[in-house]
Amino acid sequence: MYNSEEILHQVNAALDALPYNRQPKSLYEPVQYVLSLGGKRIRPVLMLLGYNLYKDNPEQILMQALGLETYHNYTLLHDDLMDNADLRRGHQTVHKKWDANTAILSGDSMLVLAYQRMQQCDAKHLPAVLELFTETALEIGEGQQYDMDFETRNDVTEQEYIEMIRLKTSVLLACALKIGAILADASADDAQNLYKFGEQLGLAFQLQDDLLDVYGNPEVFGKAIGGDITSNKKTYMLINAVNRANAAQRAELMKWIDAKEFDRQEKVAAVTRLYDEIGIRQLCEEKINYYFARALSYLDKVSVSDERKQYLRAYTNEMMHRDK
């Protein structure tokens, strides 16, 4: 059995060793660039830890794990283009380093490469793996569209927001764990419980992201806090602040949401103060804890020993006790 650090090392070494021999080089350079920028590699690590619950050779499914990481980074590349973001992990985004057309085409090629890498599993498991991967990819696109639709709406409900982050973020964590289980010949019940574990973990993880964007330490977080506030992003926090505010608080909140011109620091400070008054931080922390507890309840149902679950438990505890 491997711990998460050992598995992360395997993932990064395998990513670095991937060959890019096809031509034209200009199509594949951005793909290699994106995958070289680092990141937490949460999804491939979860897949390998899920597999390692049952079998002691997770290196056997490294290519499928790399397929999932390739897919995840493809979504980030296109997200950056849609958001016109300048930086990703402290480096220029592809559309800034090259151009928008390159970002579209290289991103499309990343999606195909993700499938090529995912399909390199044994024939017995291939149909189940590709069915789950394809369904997950469709759901992530649906989540992204909901997120875009929410930008022009001021009536987004908490339930709608949770469903959006489930589709946009959670299902890929769930998919990672379930594919690991499928490839390790886990029972159908175990594979589904690991899926639900990943899904609930993903909800807790995304809500924690929302929280850190407001209350994180910018030096640790790696970027200025308050980005969601300045862009009026419909997060769990903003939705609940609008719904729970009294008349005066709501009026002030709407004034900041509707403002076309504002001082960034002033807006972040004012909205954060309103969050504090309304009790939004505590509300969000309670929701994070609720989803994390639900996640662990599904992990408890997985029929392997606690000893075999130790590294997966330790890793998810680290995920949920982070400051960036």
ABEGO torsion letter per residue (X at the ends): XBBAAAAAAAAAAAAAABBBABOBAAAAAAAAAAAAAEEAGAAAAAAAAAAAAABABAAAAAAAAAAAAAAAAAAAAAAAAAAGBABBGGBBBAAAABBAAAAAAAAAAAAAAAAAAAAABBAAAAAAAAAAAAAAAAAAAAAAAAAAAAAABAABBAAAAAAAAAAAAAAAAAAAAAAAAAAAGBBAAAAAAAAAAAAAAAAAAAAAAAAAAAABBAAAAGBBBGAAAAAGBBBAAAAAAAAABBAAAAAAAAAAAABABBBAAAAAAAAAAAAAAAGAAAAAAAAAAAAAAAAAAAAAABBBBAAAAAAAAAAAAAAABBAX
